[in-house]
Amino acid sequence: MNGMEVNEKDWKLFRKNLPDWQENYMEKLIKEYIEFLKGDGLASDKFWELEKKIKADKKNPGVLLQDVRRSNFHMHLASLVRCEVISMDDLEEFSDETRETIERMVSW
């Protein structure tokens, strides 16, 4: 997918929206952590389980997207949809071409 042209408007939208998408996703994670911590069980078990969850979540594109360049624009958008950081509804402002490309990529 690296050879695909990226619409300038779509690139700017992506760069503008990415921080908010990530912030919203991390907010969702924190709420999940709070619910988990409120549950029954030993504090030590919850502590170590939470550490595992955070370690795994740090690798999610909703928390950390590295190497954000035009050449991996489509790959990053598709990974955000696949990992449920965003939905296809979040791409409504993007071009039809970009939305169609992402739909194809996430259906693989």
Legacy VTK file of the C-alpha trace (Angstrom):
# vtk DataFile Version 3.0
C-alpha trace
ASCII
DATASET POLYDATA
POINTS 108 float
0.000 0.000 0.000
3.000 2.301 0.242
2.679 3.431 -3.361
-0.827 4.840 -2.926
-1.267 8.574 -3.195
-2.639 10.279 -0.116
-5.155 13.038 -0.614
-3.856 16.237 1.041
-7.180 16.896 2.785
-7.224 13.332 4.162
-3.634 13.638 5.386
-4.436 16.865 7.229
-7.605 15.345 8.719
-5.645 12.332 9.915
-2.955 14.486 11.525
-5.617 16.686 13.150
-7.808 13.821 14.439
-5.169 11.330 15.564
-4.407 12.978 18.949
-8.131 13.134 19.807
-8.712 9.549 18.700
-5.831 8.405 20.875
-6.962 10.496 23.839
-10.488 9.073 23.584
-9.150 5.538 23.336
-6.914 5.986 26.383
-9.876 7.428 28.294
-11.814 4.261 27.438
-8.901 2.124 28.646
-8.674 4.021 31.936
-12.382 3.443 32.560
-11.830 -0.278 31.920
-8.883 -0.269 34.359
-11.002 1.441 37.025
-13.756 -1.153 36.661
-11.188 -3.929 36.806
-9.583 -2.474 39.947
-12.965 -2.094 41.653
-13.578 -5.830 41.220
-13.016 -8.566 43.752
-9.634 -10.119 44.342
-6.322 -9.562 45.981
-4.647 -6.196 45.484
-1.440 -7.926 44.454
-3.222 -9.968 41.772
-4.952 -6.863 40.415
-1.693 -4.907 40.440
0.176 -7.472 38.352
-2.759 -8.083 36.030
-3.104 -4.330 35.470
0.587 -4.113 34.661
0.119 -6.827 31.989
-2.911 -5.026 30.550
-1.075 -1.712 30.354
1.970 -3.333 28.764
-0.235 -4.907 26.084
-2.297 -1.746 25.575
0.827 0.369 25.075
1.412 -1.526 21.818
-2.063 -0.673 20.483
-2.167 2.052 17.798
-4.747 3.832 19.941
-2.003 4.491 22.445
1.124 4.576 20.343
1.403 5.130 16.630
4.966 5.271 15.454
6.405 6.325 12.154
3.402 8.385 11.032
4.176 9.225 7.424
2.157 9.507 4.266
3.593 6.216 3.087
1.863 4.346 5.931
-1.276 6.494 6.160
-3.662 3.785 4.917
-2.032 1.094 7.055
-2.364 3.251 10.179
-5.987 4.163 9.510
-6.846 0.508 8.906
-5.094 -0.560 12.114
-7.026 2.058 14.108
-10.295 0.645 12.737
-9.236 -2.991 13.234
-8.216 -2.337 16.846
-11.519 -0.520 17.468
-9.820 2.748 18.319
-12.115 4.362 15.754
-14.970 3.140 13.594
-15.664 3.672 9.928
-18.097 6.398 11.059
-15.082 8.383 12.260
-13.877 8.514 8.658
-16.970 10.233 7.266
-15.036 13.458 6.533
-12.388 11.564 4.564
-12.571 11.102 0.802
-14.616 8.278 -0.682
-11.412 6.805 -2.069
-9.765 6.657 1.365
-12.875 5.200 3.026
-13.182 2.532 0.315
-9.490 1.651 0.651
-9.783 1.303 4.439
-12.953 -0.788 4.142
-11.115 -3.157 1.782
-8.110 -3.336 4.089
-10.080 -4.092 7.255
-12.159 -6.768 5.542
-9.069 -8.855 4.665
LINES 1 109
108 0 1 2 3 4 5 6 7 8 9 10 11 12 13 14 15 16 17 18 19 20 21 22 23 24 25 26 27 28 29 30 31 32 33 34 35 36 37 38 39 40 41 42 43 44 45 46 47 48 49 50 51 52 53 54 55 56 57 58 59 60 61 62 63 64 65 66 67 68 69 70 71 72 73 74 75 76 77 78 79 80 81 82 83 84 85 86 87 88 89 90 91 92 93 94 95 96 97 98 99 100 101 102 103 104 105 106 107
